[in-house]
Amino acid sequence: MTIELTPNQKLYVASDQHFGIPNHEVSLIREKHFISWLDQIKEDAGAIVLLGDLFDFWFEYKTVVPKGFVRILGKLAELSDHGIPIYFFIGNHDLWMRDYFEKELNITVFSAPQIFTLGQHRILMGHGDGLGPGDKGYKRMKKVFTNPIAKWFYRWIHPDWGVRFAQYLSTKNKLISGDEDVVFLGEDNEWLVQYSKQKLQKEHIDYFVFGHRHLPMTIALNERSTYINTGDWIGHYTYAVFDGKKMELLNYKKATIPS
């Protein structure tokens, strides 16, 4: 896929907002910070990429979506209506997304990593869950969660019970929430770094950009390729920005949010 940027435009990438946790009040504060960031970047955003886990839980029934989040959904609709392309990658908390974002917000949704071409640069982006040699427990669980029969049966549960049960599992099960080891494991043990290096053996990619790990990272894979993890909007408030020449990590919290 090709993204065209004018000389004054930039590509912005963020992930793992997990709106909804730990409770409505705290989540709303983070949601308002994220909306302020979107307002800040809309002046020069040529495209926005959200790498998944925007919500801590999201399940689309045929005619029902989870209650709340009207501010962020409205802001995304506003930016999309304004002509800014928005791309969304399904994460491990967004596995049950259907077509709501595409129909209501005009946001392109991906369920697997994609390569974007921006000028002379090739950028591979995705949420990051289930990639590389690790994450074996989650890989097994994902097969169950994404099984069409399992999803069909789950939709028969009343939304009041289905959403509440899933939210309980999300906060109690660290395998689902993805925070069982939110510490840097070392380059040799970071499975998304290993995945990126394996991809480089087959084709050249300038930047590999993922979320899921909740840790902002920038790691040189070789002289021409870089791995970037966008961190999260729970404790880090980090995001990636590409100006047509280079991609770097920036911290919104340090610049704008009082400590």
C-alpha positions as CSV (number, residue, x, y, z in Angstrom):
1,M,0.0,0.0,0.0
2,T,1.2,3.5,-0.9
3,I,0.8,6.6,1.3
4,E,1.5,9.9,-0.4
5,L,2.8,12.7,1.8
6,T,3.3,16.3,0.7
7,P,6.5,18.0,1.8
8,N,4.8,19.4,4.8
9,Q,3.0,16.3,5.9
10,K,3.9,13.5,8.3
11,L,2.8,10.0,9.2
12,Y,1.8,9.5,12.8
13,V,1.6,6.0,14.5
14,A,0.3,5.1,17.9
15,S,-0.9,2.0,19.7
16,D,-2.2,0.4,22.9
17,Q,-4.4,3.0,24.4
18,H,-6.5,0.4,26.2
19,F,-9.3,2.8,26.9
20,G,-11.7,1.4,29.5
21,I,-9.1,0.5,32.2
22,P,-8.6,0.6,35.1
23,N,-11.9,2.4,35.4
24,H,-14.1,4.9,33.6
25,E,-12.7,8.0,35.4
26,V,-9.0,7.3,34.9
27,S,-9.6,6.0,31.3
28,L,-11.5,9.2,30.5
29,I,-8.5,11.3,31.5
30,R,-6.2,9.3,29.2
31,E,-8.8,9.5,26.4
32,K,-8.9,13.3,26.6
33,H,-5.1,13.4,26.4
34,F,-5.2,11.2,23.3
35,I,-7.8,13.4,21.7
36,S,-5.7,16.5,22.4
37,W,-2.8,14.8,20.7
38,L,-5.0,14.1,17.6
39,D,-6.1,17.7,17.6
40,Q,-2.4,18.7,17.7
41,I,-1.3,16.5,14.8
42,K,-4.2,17.1,12.5
43,E,-2.6,20.2,11.0
44,D,0.2,18.3,9.3
45,A,-1.0,14.6,9.4
46,G,-0.9,13.1,6.0
47,A,-2.0,9.8,7.5
48,I,-2.6,8.3,10.9
49,V,-2.0,4.6,11.8
50,L,-3.4,3.0,15.0
51,L,-1.7,-0.2,15.7
52,G,-4.5,-1.8,17.7
53,D,-5.8,-2.2,21.3
54,L,-7.4,1.2,21.2
55,F,-9.9,-0.2,23.7
56,D,-9.2,-2.8,26.4
57,F,-12.1,-4.7,25.1
58,W,-14.1,-4.5,21.8
59,F,-16.7,-6.9,20.6
60,E,-19.0,-6.1,17.7
61,Y,-22.3,-7.9,17.8
62,K,-24.4,-7.6,14.6
63,T,-26.2,-4.5,15.8
64,V,-24.4,-3.6,19.1
65,V,-21.0,-2.2,20.0
66,P,-19.6,-1.6,23.5
67,K,-21.0,1.4,25.3
68,G,-18.9,4.6,25.7
69,F,-15.9,6.1,23.9
70,V,-18.0,8.6,22.0
71,R,-15.3,11.2,22.3
72,I,-12.6,9.2,20.6
73,L,-14.9,7.7,18.0
74,G,-16.2,11.2,17.2
75,K,-12.7,12.6,16.9
76,L,-11.6,9.8,14.5
77,A,-14.8,10.4,12.4
78,E,-14.0,14.1,12.3
79,L,-10.4,13.5,11.1
80,S,-11.5,11.0,8.6
81,D,-14.3,13.3,7.3
82,H,-11.6,16.0,7.1
83,G,-9.8,13.9,4.6
84,I,-7.0,12.4,6.7
85,P,-6.6,8.7,5.9
86,I,-6.7,6.5,9.0
87,Y,-5.5,2.9,9.2
88,F,-6.3,0.5,12.0
89,F,-4.6,-2.8,12.8
90,I,-6.6,-5.3,14.9
91,G,-4.8,-6.1,18.1
92,N,-5.3,-8.9,20.7
93,H,-8.0,-6.8,22.4
94,D,-9.7,-5.9,19.0
95,L,-9.9,-9.5,17.7
96,W,-13.6,-9.3,17.5
97,M,-13.8,-6.3,15.3
98,R,-16.2,-6.5,12.3
99,D,-17.0,-3.6,9.9
100,Y,-18.1,-0.8,12.3
101,F,-14.9,1.3,11.8
102,E,-15.0,0.9,8.1
103,K,-18.7,1.7,7.6
104,E,-19.1,4.4,10.3
105,L,-15.7,6.0,10.4
106,N,-14.3,5.3,6.9
107,I,-11.2,3.8,8.6
108,T,-9.3,1.0,6.8
109,V,-8.9,-2.0,9.0
110,F,-6.2,-4.7,8.7
111,S,-6.0,-8.0,10.5
112,A,-2.3,-8.7,9.6
113,P,0.9,-6.7,9.2
114,Q,1.1,-4.6,6.0
115,I,4.0,-3.0,4.1
116,F,3.5,0.7,3.3
117,T,5.5,2.6,0.7
118,L,6.2,6.3,1.4
119,G,8.4,7.7,-1.2
120,Q,11.6,5.6,-1.2
121,H,10.9,4.1,2.2
122,R,9.2,0.8,3.0
123,I,7.6,0.5,6.4
124,L,6.1,-2.7,7.8
125,M,3.5,-2.1,10.4
126,G,1.2,-4.3,12.6
127,H,0.0,-4.8,16.1
128,G,2.7,-7.4,16.8
129,D,0.8,-10.1,18.7
130,G,1.5,-13.7,17.7
131,L,4.5,-12.8,15.6
132,G,8.0,-14.2,15.9
133,P,9.3,-17.3,17.8
134,G,7.7,-16.5,21.2
135,D,4.2,-15.8,22.5
136,K,3.3,-19.5,22.2
137,G,0.6,-19.4,24.9
138,Y,-1.1,-16.5,23.3
139,K,-0.9,-18.0,19.8
140,R,-2.9,-21.0,21.0
141,M,-5.4,-18.8,22.7
142,K,-5.8,-16.6,19.6
143,K,-6.8,-19.6,17.6
144,V,-9.7,-20.2,20.0
145,F,-10.7,-16.5,20.1
146,T,-10.7,-16.1,16.3
147,N,-12.5,-19.4,15.6
148,P,-15.7,-18.5,13.6
149,I,-17.7,-21.1,15.6
150,A,-16.5,-19.7,18.9
151,K,-17.3,-16.2,17.9
152,W,-20.8,-17.3,16.7
153,F,-21.6,-18.9,20.0
154,Y,-20.3,-15.8,22.0
155,R,-22.6,-13.5,20.1
156,W,-25.5,-15.5,21.6
157,I,-24.5,-14.2,25.0
158,H,-26.4,-11.0,25.9
159,P,-24.1,-8.0,25.5
160,D,-24.5,-7.0,29.2
161,W,-23.0,-10.4,30.2
162,G,-20.7,-10.8,27.3
163,V,-18.9,-7.5,27.7
164,R,-18.7,-7.7,31.4
165,F,-17.2,-11.2,31.3
166,A,-14.6,-10.3,28.7
167,Q,-13.6,-7.2,30.6
168,Y,-13.1,-9.3,33.7
169,L,-10.9,-11.7,31.8
170,S,-8.9,-8.9,30.2
171,T,-7.9,-7.4,33.5
172,K,-7.4,-10.7,35.3
173,N,-5.6,-12.7,32.7
174,K,-2.1,-11.3,32.0
175,L,-1.7,-13.5,28.9
176,I,-4.7,-11.7,27.3
177,S,-3.7,-8.2,28.6
178,G,-0.2,-8.6,27.4
179,D,1.5,-7.2,30.5
180,E,3.0,-10.3,31.9
181,D,6.5,-9.1,31.1
182,V,6.5,-5.4,30.3
183,V,10.3,-5.2,30.7
184,F,13.0,-5.2,28.0
185,L,14.1,-8.8,27.4
186,G,17.3,-7.9,25.5
187,E,17.6,-7.7,21.8
188,D,18.2,-11.5,21.4
189,N,15.0,-12.3,23.3
190,E,12.6,-9.7,21.9
191,W,10.5,-11.8,19.6
192,L,9.4,-8.9,17.4
193,V,13.0,-8.0,16.9
194,Q,13.7,-11.6,15.8
195,Y,10.6,-11.5,13.5
196,S,12.0,-8.3,11.9
197,K,15.4,-9.8,11.4
198,Q,13.8,-12.9,9.8
199,K,11.9,-10.7,7.4
200,L,15.0,-8.8,6.4
201,Q,16.5,-12.1,5.2
202,K,13.9,-12.1,2.5
203,E,13.4,-8.4,1.6
204,H,14.5,-5.0,2.6
205,I,12.3,-3.0,5.0
206,D,13.4,0.4,6.2
207,Y,11.3,0.4,9.4
208,F,9.4,-2.2,11.3
209,V,6.8,-0.5,13.5
210,F,4.8,-2.5,16.1
211,G,2.8,-2.1,19.3
212,H,1.7,-4.8,21.7
213,R,4.8,-4.8,23.9
214,H,3.9,-1.5,25.7
215,L,7.5,-0.6,25.7
216,P,8.9,2.3,23.5
217,M,11.9,0.9,21.7
218,T,14.2,1.9,18.8
219,I,16.6,-0.8,17.8
220,A,18.9,-0.7,14.8
221,L,18.7,-4.0,12.9
222,N,21.4,-3.2,10.5
223,E,22.8,-0.1,8.8
224,R,19.6,0.5,6.8
225,S,16.7,-1.0,8.9
226,T,15.3,-0.1,12.3
227,Y,12.8,-1.7,14.6
228,I,10.4,0.6,16.5
229,N,7.9,-0.2,19.2
230,T,5.4,2.6,19.8
231,G,5.0,1.9,23.5
232,D,1.5,2.7,24.9
233,W,-0.8,5.5,26.1
234,I,-1.1,4.1,29.7
235,G,2.2,5.1,31.2
236,H,4.4,6.2,28.3
237,Y,2.2,8.3,26.0
238,T,4.7,7.7,23.1
239,Y,4.1,7.6,19.4
240,A,6.1,7.4,16.2
241,V,6.3,10.1,13.5
242,F,7.7,9.8,10.0
243,D,8.5,13.1,8.2
244,G,9.4,11.6,4.8
245,K,13.0,11.1,5.6
246,K,13.2,9.4,9.0
247,M,11.0,7.9,11.7
248,E,11.4,8.6,15.4
249,L,9.7,8.1,18.7
250,L,8.3,11.1,20.6
251,N,6.7,11.5,24.0
252,Y,3.5,13.5,24.2
253,K,3.4,13.3,28.0
254,K,6.7,14.9,28.7
255,A,5.9,17.8,26.4
256,T,2.3,18.6,27.5
257,I,1.1,16.7,30.6
258,P,2.2,18.0,34.1
259,S,3.8,15.3,36.2
